[in-house]
Amino acid sequence: MADIRKSSIEIEKEEFRKIGHQLIDDISDFISSIDQKPVSPNESPSQLQALIGNLSLPENGKPARELISKATALLFNHSLLNGHPKFLGYITSSAAPMGALADLLAASVNPNVGAQILSPIATEIEKQTIRWLAEFIGVSADYGGLLVSGGNMANFTAFLAARTAKAPKSFKEDGIQGTSKKLTVYCSKTTHTWIEKAVILFGLGSKSIRWIQTDDSNRMDINVLEKTLQADLDDNCIPLMVVGTAGDVSTGVVDNLTEIAAICKRYDLWFHIDGAYGAPAAIIPKLKSLFAGIKDADSIALDPHKWLYSPLEAGCALVKNPQHLIDTYSSHPEYYNFSNTGEGSAQNFYEYGLQNSRGFRALKVWLTLQQVGRSGYEKLISKDIELSEMLFELAKKHPELEAVTQNLSITTFRYIPSGEAQTKEILNKLNEDLLNELQTGGELFLSNAIVFEKYCLRACFVNFRTSQEDVKEIIEVIIREGRKAYSKLSQPD
């Protein structure tokens, strides 16, 4: 008779089934009633710590059913609910229920998608997901890449590939010290903070960034870009790359990608597009011209956990010539036995990015792309844009609101009390106070943006649950709470 090891970490089949069935029932009830819950719990860290208990590491274990039940109650009742229809903060989407099932399935098998031999079918699914994402945004399916944790890592992955491709060939051995010329990168002043992290963490230093001013539409000024490039070349610099933004985080503006691509070709620079938020909108036919230059990008970052409604974490780095990724990341120590076996060419994803051990992020993206399909996503993304435009128009018509910007699915606006004129400083303080009240009030959740030196409320629609009625109610809440905030601000100390 076989000796079967008994382990305290195992859960017997019938017990696992009962716990799992109850959890799925609880999740189903949670999702179906999410619109009736507060968006945010407004609880302090000390209150939350008291709930979980400031206990030392337990000496002995507890029953799995008891633990899952407690954890379910904690998460459902004490979380910020970014799946709520009135959550429009930052760029965190409502997560597709398919993704929750996919993550459970992926964790059950637990493939390590770092090498093909460790994850045979998962590797092929991720490869297909990468091809589909490339097709989704309108570039060649020959782009290679991989799934990563999010926008920072997607942009970092591409940044390092660009550095390998465009820095002097001695760079790998000699590093920064091996060149007397300064390596430089170019981006607009609206570029996400990842670029600052990248130049500092990867050795170029913050002085290597050339912050290009924006034009009246908040896009990178192409004339200034070219003049800056020429000045750097005259100053014995080595320009590496230009970063174009396809949907900046504050206002959703898309740079002139076609003109940036032309400059990169002229000066033999790497053209990277940060499309972490906005790139999926390239699927909309009427926006085709806005994203026309995307096909010329050497690399693109996009986040399925933003506008493709995948649960966190799911970012993606795409590179036109995948060999640049292998040149950057591949290594072959003697303890790796990941050679190709059988027919076909095995792809080992550890050679494509920073991670060796990699979870199966692709499954939730792959399944949801099939569940929704191209036409379904086109409708979902178009609806988000339509609701953003609706909010902008309502703000423009309301006497106590100022509509500031609207691009893609992001609207910025601010509350302005009726009556006497207010200074810029007072209005900025008022809207900051108002935002803080809204974020803790539980009725809705917005974020902020500084636009033309104005502190604005910012609504980003990447939420398949939000309706027109929600948008109308959001306006009502903002007016009510804006009046309260102004009354409080106007009271003498």
C-alpha positions as CSV (number, residue, x, y, z in Angstrom):
1,M,0.0,0.0,0.0
2,A,1.3,3.4,-1.0
3,D,2.6,5.6,1.8
4,I,0.5,8.8,1.5
5,R,2.0,11.8,3.2
6,K,-0.3,13.7,5.5
7,S,0.2,17.4,5.6
8,S,-1.4,20.2,7.6
9,I,-1.3,22.5,4.6
10,E,-3.5,20.2,2.5
11,I,-7.3,20.5,2.4
12,E,-9.2,17.3,1.9
13,K,-11.2,17.1,-1.3
14,E,-14.7,17.4,0.1
15,E,-13.7,20.2,2.5
16,F,-12.1,22.1,-0.4
17,R,-15.2,21.7,-2.4
18,K,-17.5,23.0,0.4
19,I,-15.2,26.0,1.1
20,G,-14.8,26.7,-2.6
21,H,-18.6,26.6,-3.3
22,Q,-19.3,28.9,-0.4
23,L,-16.6,31.3,-1.6
24,I,-18.0,31.4,-5.1
25,D,-21.5,32.0,-3.7
26,D,-20.2,34.9,-1.6
27,I,-18.3,36.4,-4.5
28,S,-21.3,36.2,-6.7
29,D,-23.4,38.0,-4.1
30,F,-20.7,40.6,-3.7
31,I,-20.5,41.4,-7.4
32,S,-24.3,41.5,-7.9
33,S,-24.7,44.0,-5.0
34,I,-21.5,46.1,-5.4
35,D,-23.5,49.2,-6.4
36,Q,-25.3,49.2,-3.1
37,K,-22.1,49.3,-1.0
38,P,-20.0,52.4,-0.1
39,V,-17.2,53.0,-2.6
40,S,-14.7,53.5,0.2
41,P,-15.0,52.5,3.9
42,N,-13.3,55.6,5.4
43,E,-11.6,53.7,8.1
44,S,-8.2,54.6,9.7
45,P,-5.2,52.3,9.6
46,S,-5.6,51.8,13.4
47,Q,-9.2,50.7,13.0
48,L,-8.3,48.2,10.3
49,Q,-5.4,46.9,12.4
50,A,-7.8,46.3,15.3
51,L,-10.0,44.3,12.9
52,I,-7.3,41.9,11.9
53,G,-5.8,41.9,15.4
54,N,-2.2,42.8,16.3
55,L,-1.3,39.3,17.2
56,S,2.1,37.6,16.9
57,L,2.6,34.8,14.4
58,P,0.3,32.0,15.4
59,E,1.9,28.9,16.9
60,N,-0.8,26.5,15.7
61,G,-3.0,26.5,12.7
62,K,-6.7,27.2,12.3
63,P,-9.4,25.5,10.1
64,A,-9.4,26.6,6.5
65,R,-13.1,27.3,6.4
66,E,-12.9,29.7,9.4
67,L,-10.0,31.6,7.8
68,I,-11.6,32.0,4.4
69,S,-14.8,33.1,5.9
70,K,-13.1,35.8,8.0
71,A,-10.9,37.0,5.1
72,T,-14.0,37.2,2.8
73,A,-15.8,39.5,5.4
74,L,-12.7,41.6,5.8
75,L,-12.2,42.2,2.1
76,F,-15.8,42.7,1.1
77,N,-16.6,45.1,4.0
78,H,-13.4,47.1,4.4
79,S,-12.0,47.6,0.9
80,L,-12.1,50.5,-1.5
81,L,-14.3,49.0,-4.3
82,N,-12.9,49.9,-7.6
83,G,-15.5,47.7,-9.2
84,H,-18.3,50.1,-8.0
85,P,-20.0,52.0,-10.8
86,K,-19.1,55.4,-9.2
87,F,-15.4,54.6,-8.9
88,L,-13.7,56.8,-11.5
89,G,-10.4,57.4,-9.7
90,Y,-6.9,57.1,-11.1
91,I,-6.8,54.5,-13.9
92,T,-8.0,51.4,-12.1
93,S,-10.8,49.6,-14.0
94,S,-13.6,47.5,-12.7
95,A,-12.3,44.0,-13.0
96,A,-14.0,41.4,-15.3
97,P,-15.5,38.5,-13.3
98,M,-13.8,36.2,-15.8
99,G,-10.5,37.4,-14.5
100,A,-11.3,36.2,-10.9
101,L,-12.1,32.7,-12.2
102,A,-9.0,32.7,-14.4
103,D,-6.8,33.7,-11.4
104,L,-8.2,30.9,-9.3
105,L,-7.6,28.4,-12.2
106,A,-4.1,29.7,-12.8
107,A,-3.1,29.5,-9.1
108,S,-4.5,26.0,-8.9
109,V,-2.0,24.7,-11.5
110,N,0.7,27.3,-10.6
111,P,2.8,27.2,-13.7
112,N,6.1,29.1,-13.7
113,V,5.9,31.0,-17.0
114,G,9.6,31.7,-17.0
115,A,10.6,28.7,-19.2
116,Q,8.6,26.6,-21.7
117,I,9.5,23.3,-20.0
118,L,8.1,24.6,-16.7
119,S,4.9,26.0,-18.3
120,P,4.1,24.2,-21.6
121,I,0.6,25.3,-22.3
122,A,0.8,28.5,-20.3
123,T,3.8,29.7,-22.4
124,E,1.8,29.1,-25.6
125,I,-1.2,30.9,-24.1
126,E,0.9,33.9,-23.2
127,K,2.5,34.0,-26.7
128,Q,-1.0,34.0,-28.3
129,T,-2.1,36.7,-25.8
130,I,0.8,38.9,-26.9
131,R,-0.1,38.5,-30.5
132,W,-3.8,39.3,-29.8
133,L,-2.9,42.5,-27.8
134,A,-0.7,43.6,-30.7
135,E,-3.6,43.1,-33.1
136,F,-6.0,44.8,-30.7
137,I,-4.1,48.1,-30.8
138,G,-3.4,47.9,-34.6
139,V,0.2,46.9,-34.8
140,S,1.8,43.8,-36.4
141,A,1.2,40.5,-34.7
142,D,5.0,40.0,-35.2
143,Y,5.6,42.3,-32.2
144,G,7.0,40.2,-29.3
145,G,6.7,40.8,-25.6
146,L,5.5,39.6,-22.3
147,L,3.0,40.2,-19.5
148,V,4.4,42.1,-16.5
149,S,2.9,43.6,-13.3
150,G,1.8,47.0,-14.7
151,G,2.8,50.2,-16.4
152,N,6.0,50.9,-14.6
153,M,7.4,47.5,-15.3
154,A,6.2,47.5,-19.0
155,N,7.9,50.9,-19.5
156,F,11.0,49.7,-17.7
157,T,11.2,46.6,-19.8
158,A,11.1,48.7,-23.0
159,F,13.5,51.3,-21.6
160,L,16.2,48.7,-21.0
161,A,15.7,47.2,-24.4
162,A,16.1,50.7,-25.9
163,R,19.3,51.3,-23.9
164,T,20.8,48.0,-25.1
165,A,19.9,48.8,-28.7
166,K,21.0,52.4,-28.9
167,A,23.8,52.8,-26.4
168,P,27.4,52.1,-27.4
169,K,28.0,48.4,-27.8
170,S,30.6,48.4,-25.0
171,F,27.8,49.5,-22.6
172,K,27.1,46.0,-21.3
173,E,30.7,45.5,-20.1
174,D,31.7,49.0,-19.3
175,G,28.5,50.5,-18.1
176,I,27.9,54.3,-17.8
177,Q,31.6,54.8,-17.0
178,G,32.6,53.4,-20.4
179,T,31.4,56.4,-22.4
180,S,32.5,60.0,-22.3
181,K,29.3,61.1,-24.0
182,K,26.1,61.7,-22.1
183,L,23.1,59.4,-22.9
184,T,19.9,61.4,-23.2
185,V,16.2,60.6,-23.4
186,Y,13.3,62.8,-24.6
187,C,9.7,63.1,-23.4
188,S,7.0,65.7,-22.8
189,K,6.4,67.4,-19.4
190,T,3.2,65.3,-19.0
191,T,5.0,62.0,-19.1
192,H,4.3,59.6,-16.2
193,T,6.8,59.5,-13.4
194,W,8.1,56.1,-14.5
195,I,10.6,57.8,-16.8
196,E,12.3,59.5,-13.8
197,K,12.5,56.2,-12.0
198,A,14.0,54.6,-15.0
199,V,16.8,57.0,-15.6
200,I,17.8,57.0,-11.9
201,L,17.5,53.2,-11.4
202,F,19.2,52.3,-14.6
203,G,22.2,54.5,-14.4
204,L,21.5,57.5,-16.7
205,G,20.6,59.9,-14.0
206,S,17.8,62.5,-13.8
207,K,19.8,65.0,-15.8
208,S,19.7,62.8,-18.8
209,I,15.9,63.6,-19.3
210,R,15.0,66.4,-21.7
211,W,11.6,67.5,-20.7
212,I,10.0,68.8,-23.9
213,Q,7.3,71.5,-23.4
214,T,3.8,70.9,-24.6
215,D,1.8,73.0,-27.1
216,D,-1.6,74.5,-26.5
217,S,-3.3,71.1,-26.8
218,N,-1.0,69.7,-24.1
219,R,0.9,67.5,-26.7
220,M,4.6,67.3,-27.0
221,D,5.9,70.3,-29.0
222,I,7.6,68.7,-32.0
223,N,9.6,71.8,-33.0
224,V,11.1,72.0,-29.5
225,L,11.9,68.3,-29.6
226,E,13.9,68.6,-32.8
227,K,15.7,71.7,-31.7
228,T,16.6,70.0,-28.4
229,L,17.9,67.0,-30.2
230,Q,20.1,69.1,-32.5
231,A,21.5,71.0,-29.5
232,D,22.4,67.8,-27.7
233,L,24.1,66.3,-30.8
234,D,26.2,69.5,-31.1
235,D,27.0,69.1,-27.4
236,N,28.5,65.6,-27.9
237,C,25.5,63.7,-26.4
238,I,24.1,60.3,-27.5
239,P,20.3,60.6,-27.8
240,L,18.8,57.2,-27.1
241,M,15.0,57.4,-27.3
242,V,11.9,59.5,-27.5
243,V,8.9,58.6,-25.4
244,G,5.5,59.5,-26.8
245,T,2.4,59.3,-24.6
246,A,-0.8,57.7,-25.8
247,G,-3.2,59.0,-23.2
248,D,-1.4,60.9,-20.4
249,V,-2.6,60.1,-16.9
250,S,-3.9,63.6,-16.0
251,T,-5.9,64.5,-19.1
252,G,-5.8,61.6,-21.6
253,V,-4.0,63.6,-24.3
254,V,-2.3,61.6,-27.1
255,D,0.9,63.0,-28.5
256,N,1.4,63.4,-32.2
257,L,2.8,59.9,-32.6
258,T,3.2,60.2,-36.4
259,E,5.5,63.2,-36.1
260,I,7.5,61.7,-33.2
261,A,8.0,58.6,-35.3
262,A,9.3,60.6,-38.2
263,I,11.9,62.4,-36.0
264,C,13.0,59.1,-34.5
265,K,13.6,57.7,-38.0
266,R,15.5,60.8,-39.0
267,Y,17.8,60.7,-36.0
268,D,18.0,56.9,-35.6
269,L,16.4,56.9,-32.2
270,W,14.3,54.3,-30.4
271,F,10.6,55.3,-30.4
272,H,8.7,54.2,-27.3
273,I,5.0,54.7,-26.7
274,D,3.6,54.8,-23.2
275,G,0.1,53.6,-24.0
276,A,-0.4,52.0,-20.6
277,Y,-3.8,53.7,-20.3
278,G,-4.8,54.9,-23.8
279,A,-3.5,52.4,-26.3
280,P,-6.6,50.1,-26.3
281,A,-8.7,53.1,-27.6
282,A,-6.9,52.5,-30.9
283,I,-9.5,49.9,-31.6
284,I,-12.1,52.6,-32.1
285,P,-12.5,53.4,-35.8
286,K,-13.1,57.1,-35.4
287,L,-9.8,57.4,-33.4
288,K,-7.7,55.7,-36.0
289,S,-6.0,58.9,-37.1
290,L,-5.2,59.8,-33.5
291,F,-3.1,56.6,-33.1
292,A,-1.8,56.6,-36.7
293,G,1.9,56.6,-35.6
294,I,1.6,53.6,-33.3
295,K,2.7,51.2,-36.0
296,D,6.1,52.8,-36.1
297,A,6.9,52.3,-32.5
298,D,9.9,50.2,-31.5
299,S,8.1,49.4,-28.2
300,I,4.8,50.0,-26.6
301,A,3.6,49.7,-23.0
302,L,-0.1,48.9,-22.4
303,D,-1.9,47.7,-19.3
304,P,-4.8,45.2,-19.7
305,H,-5.6,45.9,-16.0
306,K,-6.6,49.4,-17.1
307,W,-8.8,49.7,-20.2
308,L,-9.2,45.9,-20.9
309,Y,-10.8,45.5,-17.4
310,S,-8.4,42.7,-16.3
311,P,-7.9,42.2,-12.5
312,L,-4.6,43.4,-11.2
313,E,-1.8,42.7,-12.1
314,A,-1.6,42.7,-15.8
315,G,0.7,45.0,-17.8
316,C,2.3,44.3,-21.2
317,A,5.4,45.3,-23.0
318,L,5.5,44.9,-26.8
319,V,8.6,45.3,-28.9
320,K,8.7,45.4,-32.7
321,N,11.9,43.3,-32.9
322,P,11.8,40.8,-30.0
323,Q,15.5,40.1,-30.5
324,H,16.1,43.3,-28.6
325,L,14.5,41.8,-25.6
326,I,16.7,38.7,-25.8
327,D,19.8,40.8,-26.3
328,T,18.9,42.7,-23.1
329,Y,17.7,40.0,-20.8
330,S,18.9,36.6,-21.9
331,S,21.4,34.6,-19.8
332,H,22.4,31.0,-19.8
333,P,23.9,29.8,-16.5
334,E,24.9,26.2,-16.2
335,Y,22.1,25.4,-13.8
336,Y,19.4,26.3,-16.4
337,N,18.4,23.2,-18.3
338,F,15.8,25.0,-20.5
339,S,16.9,23.8,-23.9
340,N,14.5,23.2,-26.7
341,T,13.0,19.7,-26.8
342,G,10.6,18.3,-29.5
343,E,9.4,20.1,-32.6
344,G,8.9,23.8,-32.8
345,S,10.9,26.6,-31.2
346,A,10.4,26.9,-27.5
347,Q,10.2,30.4,-26.1
348,N,11.5,31.0,-22.6
349,F,10.0,34.2,-21.2
350,Y,12.8,34.7,-18.7
351,E,14.8,35.9,-21.7
352,Y,12.2,38.6,-22.4
353,G,12.2,40.5,-19.2
354,L,13.4,41.1,-15.7
355,Q,11.7,38.1,-14.0
356,N,12.8,34.5,-14.0
357,S,9.9,33.1,-11.9
358,R,6.7,34.4,-13.5
359,G,3.1,33.9,-12.6
360,F,0.4,33.1,-15.2
361,R,-0.9,36.6,-15.7
362,A,-1.9,35.9,-19.3
363,L,-4.7,33.5,-18.6
364,K,-7.2,36.2,-17.3
365,V,-6.4,38.4,-20.3
366,W,-6.6,35.6,-22.8
367,L,-10.0,34.3,-21.5
368,T,-11.5,37.8,-21.3
369,L,-10.4,38.7,-24.8
370,Q,-12.2,35.6,-26.0
371,Q,-15.3,36.2,-23.9
372,V,-15.8,39.8,-25.0
373,G,-14.2,39.8,-28.5
374,R,-13.1,42.7,-30.6
375,S,-16.6,44.1,-31.2
376,G,-17.5,43.8,-27.6
377,Y,-14.4,45.7,-26.5
378,E,-15.1,48.4,-29.1
379,K,-18.5,48.9,-27.6
380,L,-17.2,48.9,-24.0
381,I,-14.4,51.4,-24.7
382,S,-16.7,53.6,-26.8
383,K,-19.2,53.7,-24.0
384,D,-16.6,54.8,-21.5
385,I,-15.6,57.7,-23.8
386,E,-19.3,58.6,-24.3
387,L,-19.8,58.8,-20.6
388,S,-16.7,61.0,-20.1
389,E,-18.0,63.3,-22.8
390,M,-21.4,63.4,-21.1
391,L,-19.8,64.4,-17.8
392,F,-17.9,67.1,-19.5
393,E,-21.0,68.5,-21.1
394,L,-23.0,68.4,-17.9
395,A,-20.1,70.2,-16.1
396,K,-20.0,72.8,-18.9
397,K,-23.7,73.6,-18.5
398,H,-23.8,73.7,-14.7
399,P,-23.3,77.3,-13.2
400,E,-21.3,75.9,-10.3
401,L,-18.9,73.8,-12.3
402,E,-16.1,74.6,-14.8
403,A,-15.3,72.0,-17.4
404,V,-11.6,72.1,-18.1
405,T,-10.5,69.2,-20.4
406,Q,-11.9,66.0,-22.0
407,N,-9.7,63.5,-23.9
408,L,-10.4,59.8,-24.5
409,S,-12.2,58.7,-21.3
410,I,-10.8,61.3,-18.9
411,T,-12.7,64.5,-17.9
412,T,-11.3,67.2,-15.7
413,F,-13.4,69.9,-14.1
414,R,-13.8,71.9,-10.9
415,Y,-16.3,73.3,-8.5
416,I,-16.7,77.0,-8.5
417,P,-19.2,78.6,-6.0
418,S,-21.7,80.9,-7.5
419,G,-21.6,84.6,-6.5
420,E,-18.5,86.6,-6.0
421,A,-15.3,85.9,-7.9
422,Q,-12.6,83.8,-6.1
423,T,-8.9,83.8,-6.4
424,K,-7.0,80.9,-8.0
425,E,-5.5,80.0,-4.6
426,I,-9.0,79.8,-2.9
427,L,-10.4,77.7,-5.8
428,N,-7.5,75.3,-5.7
429,K,-7.8,74.9,-1.9
430,L,-11.6,74.5,-2.2
431,N,-11.4,71.7,-4.8
432,E,-8.6,69.9,-2.9
433,D,-10.8,69.9,0.2
434,L,-13.8,68.8,-1.9
435,L,-11.8,65.9,-3.4
436,N,-10.8,64.7,0.1
437,E,-14.4,64.8,1.2
438,L,-15.5,62.9,-1.8
439,Q,-12.8,60.2,-1.5
440,T,-13.8,59.5,2.1
441,G,-17.5,60.0,1.8
442,G,-18.3,56.6,0.3
443,E,-20.7,57.8,-2.5
444,L,-18.1,58.2,-5.3
445,F,-14.4,58.2,-5.9
446,L,-12.6,60.6,-8.2
447,S,-8.9,61.6,-8.3
448,N,-7.2,64.9,-9.1
449,A,-5.2,66.6,-11.8
450,I,-3.4,69.9,-12.0
451,V,-4.3,71.5,-15.4
452,F,-3.2,74.9,-16.4
453,E,-2.3,75.5,-12.7
454,K,-5.9,74.7,-11.7
455,Y,-6.5,72.0,-9.1
456,C,-9.2,69.9,-10.8
457,L,-11.4,66.9,-10.1
458,R,-10.6,64.1,-12.5
459,A,-12.9,61.3,-13.6
460,C,-11.4,58.4,-15.6
461,F,-14.0,56.1,-17.1
462,V,-12.6,52.6,-17.4
463,N,-15.6,51.1,-15.7
464,F,-18.0,48.8,-17.5
465,R,-20.6,49.2,-14.7
466,T,-20.9,53.0,-14.9
467,S,-24.2,54.2,-16.4
468,Q,-25.6,57.6,-17.5
469,E,-27.6,57.7,-14.3
470,D,-24.4,57.3,-12.3
471,V,-23.0,60.3,-14.1
472,K,-26.0,62.4,-13.3
473,E,-25.9,61.4,-9.7
474,I,-22.1,62.2,-9.6
475,I,-22.9,65.8,-10.6
476,E,-25.5,66.0,-7.8
477,V,-23.2,64.7,-5.2
478,I,-20.4,67.1,-6.2
479,I,-22.6,70.1,-6.1
480,R,-24.0,69.2,-2.7
481,E,-20.6,68.4,-1.2
482,G,-19.0,71.4,-3.0
483,R,-21.4,73.8,-1.3
484,K,-20.6,72.2,2.0
485,A,-16.9,72.5,1.4
486,Y,-17.1,76.1,0.4
487,S,-19.2,76.9,3.5
488,K,-16.6,75.3,5.7
489,L,-13.7,77.1,3.9
490,S,-15.5,80.4,4.2
491,Q,-16.0,80.2,8.0
492,P,-13.6,82.3,10.0
493,D,-10.9,80.4,12.0
